Amino acid sequence: MNLKLKIWRQKDARDKGRMVDYNISNVSPDMSFLEMLDVLNEELNNKGEDPVAFDHDCREGICGMCSLFINGEAHGPDRGVTTCQLHMRKFKDGDTIYIEPFRAKAFPVIKDLAVDRSAFDRIQQAGGYISVNTSGNTQDANAIPIKKHNADMAFDAATCIGCGACVASCKNASAMLFVSAKVSQFALLPQGRVEATERVLNMVKKMDEEGFGACTNTGACEVECPKGISLENIARMNREYLFASMK
């Protein structure tokens, strides 16, 4: 396939940035999107030009680092996959593809397509954990009865990889889906109830401090989430927050 790429180039967070056109040929439909960018960068390196900076790590749909905005969609036109799992067969010969970084105040651009998502880390540090007794008197997890329905929902929430697609897709750049997933994975389990009040208050407070927008229930976050995190988690977090605020 022969493609025309329109890629956002930005030297750093202070640079204004602009879209730059690139033509790429002989792209195999079996290539992943990141492999296609690898080919482009090899060509740019051979020409002595600055390669396009983009984030990636595992390339297995687990780490969430490969977050790109492709043709106006987080992670591109496919559903339930990250950018590294998106294949070029989803595009046609002669297509023009727009490639941009995730845009949100809380995700400042580092360079080109790479953004700083450490705000997510700080939100998790504010409460995304449980205290564990490590004195030698720990209780076997299998000895704690948990309803299967609750365990399944907690597991589903825990599949969130923190890629930021929810933020990029939301017109308000809200992080509610991410935060609610991190709250839910503990709120549904007895181990997480000990610090439930402190957790939700601290995580929501930190989310607001980081500059994420408010949720207006448009649902775009769930649609674009590569792991299919449900909006039910937002409702659960709102309940948790309400009860915690009343104590």
C-alpha positions as CSV (number, residue, x, y, z in Angstrom):
1,M,0.0,0.0,0.0
2,N,1.0,3.6,-0.6
3,L,-0.1,6.0,2.0
4,K,0.1,9.7,2.8
5,L,0.8,10.4,6.5
6,K,0.0,13.7,8.2
7,I,1.9,13.6,11.5
8,W,2.1,16.1,14.3
9,R,5.7,17.2,14.9
10,Q,6.5,19.2,18.0
11,K,10.0,19.7,19.4
12,D,8.9,20.0,23.1
13,A,6.1,21.2,25.3
14,R,6.9,24.9,24.5
15,D,7.0,24.4,20.7
16,K,3.9,25.4,18.8
17,G,4.0,22.3,16.7
18,R,2.6,21.6,13.2
19,M,1.3,18.8,10.9
20,V,4.0,17.5,8.5
21,D,3.2,15.4,5.4
22,Y,5.1,12.2,4.6
23,N,4.6,9.7,1.8
24,I,5.3,6.0,2.5
25,S,5.1,3.1,0.0
26,N,5.2,-0.7,0.0
27,V,3.3,-0.9,3.3
28,S,2.2,-4.5,4.0
29,P,-1.4,-5.0,5.2
30,D,0.0,-7.4,7.8
31,M,2.2,-4.7,9.4
32,S,1.1,-3.3,12.7
33,F,0.7,0.5,12.9
34,L,3.9,0.9,14.9
35,E,5.8,-1.3,12.4
36,M,4.7,1.1,9.7
37,L,6.0,4.0,11.8
38,D,9.3,2.1,12.3
39,V,9.6,1.9,8.5
40,L,9.0,5.6,8.2
41,N,11.6,6.4,10.8
42,E,14.2,4.2,9.1
43,E,13.6,6.2,5.9
44,L,14.0,9.4,7.8
45,N,17.1,8.3,9.5
46,N,18.6,7.3,6.2
47,K,17.9,10.8,4.9
48,G,19.5,12.4,8.0
49,E,16.2,13.7,9.2
50,D,14.8,13.7,12.7
51,P,12.7,10.5,13.3
52,V,9.1,10.8,14.6
53,A,9.1,10.3,18.4
54,F,6.3,8.0,19.7
55,D,5.9,5.9,22.8
56,H,5.9,2.1,22.8
57,D,7.1,-0.7,25.1
58,C,5.5,-4.2,25.1
59,R,3.8,-4.0,21.7
60,E,1.4,-6.6,23.1
61,G,-1.6,-4.4,24.1
62,I,-0.6,-4.6,27.8
63,C,1.3,-1.5,28.7
64,G,-0.8,1.2,27.0
65,M,2.2,3.4,26.1
66,C,1.5,3.3,22.3
67,S,-1.4,5.7,22.6
68,L,-1.9,7.6,19.4
69,F,-4.8,9.6,18.0
70,I,-5.4,8.2,14.5
71,N,-7.9,9.8,12.1
72,G,-9.6,11.4,15.0
73,E,-9.9,8.2,17.1
74,A,-7.9,7.1,20.1
75,H,-5.9,4.0,19.0
76,G,-7.4,4.2,15.5
77,P,-10.4,2.8,13.7
78,D,-10.4,-0.7,15.2
79,R,-12.2,-1.5,18.5
80,G,-10.9,-3.3,21.6
81,V,-7.2,-2.9,20.6
82,T,-4.3,-0.6,21.3
83,T,-2.3,1.2,18.6
84,C,0.3,-1.5,18.6
85,Q,-2.4,-4.1,17.8
86,L,-3.9,-2.0,15.0
87,H,-2.9,-3.5,11.6
88,M,-2.6,-1.7,8.3
89,R,-5.2,-3.9,6.8
90,K,-7.7,-1.5,8.4
91,F,-6.6,1.1,5.8
92,K,-6.7,1.2,2.1
93,D,-4.1,1.9,-0.6
94,G,-3.9,5.7,-1.2
95,D,-5.4,6.6,2.2
96,T,-4.4,9.8,4.0
97,I,-3.8,9.1,7.7
98,Y,-3.8,11.8,10.4
99,I,-1.6,10.9,13.4
100,E,-1.6,13.1,16.5
101,P,-0.7,12.8,20.2
102,F,-3.3,12.4,22.9
103,R,-4.4,16.0,23.6
104,A,-5.3,17.1,27.1
105,K,-4.0,19.7,29.5
106,A,-3.0,17.1,31.9
107,F,-1.0,15.2,29.2
108,P,1.6,17.7,28.0
109,V,3.5,16.8,24.8
110,I,7.1,15.7,25.4
111,K,7.9,15.5,21.7
112,D,6.0,14.8,18.5
113,L,3.5,12.0,19.4
114,A,4.8,11.3,22.9
115,V,3.0,12.8,25.9
116,D,3.6,12.8,29.6
117,R,0.9,10.7,31.3
118,S,2.5,10.8,34.8
119,A,-0.6,12.4,36.1
120,F,-2.1,9.0,36.1
121,D,0.7,7.7,38.2
122,R,0.2,10.5,40.8
123,I,-3.6,9.7,40.9
124,Q,-2.8,6.0,41.7
125,Q,-0.2,7.1,44.3
126,A,-3.0,9.1,46.0
127,G,-5.0,6.0,46.8
128,G,-4.7,3.2,44.3
129,Y,-3.4,0.6,46.7
130,I,-4.3,-1.3,49.9
131,S,-2.4,-1.6,53.1
132,V,-1.1,-5.1,53.6
133,N,0.0,-6.6,56.9
134,T,3.5,-7.9,56.3
135,S,4.2,-8.9,59.9
136,G,3.9,-12.6,59.1
137,N,0.3,-12.8,60.1
138,T,-1.1,-12.3,56.6
139,Q,-4.4,-14.0,55.7
140,D,-4.5,-16.4,52.8
141,A,-6.4,-14.7,50.0
142,N,-8.2,-18.0,49.3
143,A,-9.6,-17.9,52.8
144,I,-11.6,-14.7,52.2
145,P,-15.0,-15.5,50.6
146,I,-15.8,-13.2,47.7
147,K,-18.9,-13.4,45.5
148,K,-18.0,-14.5,42.0
149,H,-20.0,-11.6,40.5
150,N,-18.0,-9.1,42.5
151,A,-14.7,-10.8,41.8
152,D,-15.4,-10.8,38.1
153,M,-16.3,-7.1,38.1
154,A,-13.2,-6.3,40.1
155,F,-11.1,-8.2,37.6
156,D,-12.8,-6.4,34.7
157,A,-12.0,-3.0,36.3
158,A,-8.4,-4.1,36.9
159,T,-7.8,-4.7,33.2
160,C,-7.5,-0.9,32.7
161,I,-4.0,-0.3,31.4
162,G,-4.0,3.5,31.9
163,C,-3.4,4.3,28.3
164,G,-5.4,7.5,28.5
165,A,-7.8,6.8,25.6
166,C,-10.7,7.8,27.8
167,V,-9.1,11.2,28.4
168,A,-8.3,11.7,24.7
169,S,-11.8,10.7,23.6
170,C,-13.6,12.9,26.1
171,K,-14.6,16.4,25.0
172,N,-13.8,17.5,28.5
173,A,-10.6,15.5,28.8
174,S,-12.1,13.7,31.8
175,A,-10.2,10.9,33.6
176,M,-13.3,9.6,35.3
177,L,-13.2,6.2,33.6
178,F,-9.6,5.6,34.5
179,V,-10.0,6.7,38.1
180,S,-13.3,4.8,38.6
181,A,-11.6,1.6,37.3
182,K,-8.9,2.0,39.9
183,V,-11.4,2.7,42.6
184,S,-13.7,-0.2,41.6
185,Q,-11.1,-2.9,41.5
186,F,-10.6,-2.4,45.3
187,A,-14.2,-1.2,46.2
188,L,-15.6,-4.5,45.1
189,L,-13.3,-6.6,47.3
190,P,-13.2,-6.9,51.1
191,Q,-9.4,-6.1,51.1
192,G,-10.2,-2.7,49.6
193,R,-13.0,-1.7,52.0
194,V,-10.6,-0.8,54.9
195,E,-9.4,2.3,53.1
196,A,-12.4,2.9,50.8
197,T,-13.3,6.3,52.2
198,E,-9.8,7.7,52.1
199,R,-9.1,6.2,48.7
200,V,-11.9,7.7,46.7
201,L,-11.6,11.1,48.3
202,N,-7.9,11.3,47.7
203,M,-8.0,10.0,44.1
204,V,-10.8,12.3,43.0
205,K,-9.1,15.2,44.6
206,K,-5.8,14.4,42.9
207,M,-7.6,14.0,39.6
208,D,-9.1,17.5,39.9
209,E,-5.7,18.9,40.9
210,E,-4.1,17.4,37.8
211,G,-6.4,19.4,35.5
212,F,-8.7,16.8,34.1
213,G,-12.1,17.9,33.1
214,A,-15.5,16.9,34.4
215,C,-17.6,13.9,33.2
216,T,-20.7,14.7,31.3
217,N,-21.7,11.1,30.5
218,T,-21.2,11.2,26.7
219,G,-19.9,7.6,26.8
220,A,-17.1,8.2,24.3
221,C,-14.6,6.9,26.9
222,E,-16.1,3.4,27.0
223,V,-16.4,3.2,23.2
224,E,-12.7,4.0,22.7
225,C,-11.3,2.1,25.6
226,P,-9.2,-0.8,24.3
227,K,-10.1,-2.9,27.3
228,G,-13.8,-2.1,27.3
229,I,-13.9,-0.6,30.8
230,S,-17.6,-0.1,31.6
231,L,-19.3,3.2,32.5
232,E,-20.7,1.3,35.4
233,N,-17.4,2.0,37.2
234,I,-18.1,5.7,37.0
235,A,-21.5,5.2,38.7
236,R,-19.8,3.1,41.3
237,M,-17.2,5.7,42.0
238,N,-19.8,8.4,42.3
239,R,-21.6,6.3,44.9
240,E,-18.4,5.7,46.8
241,Y,-17.6,9.4,46.7
242,L,-21.0,10.4,47.9
243,F,-20.9,8.0,50.8
244,A,-17.4,9.0,51.7
245,S,-18.3,12.7,51.6
246,M,-21.1,12.1,54.1
247,K,-18.9,10.4,56.8
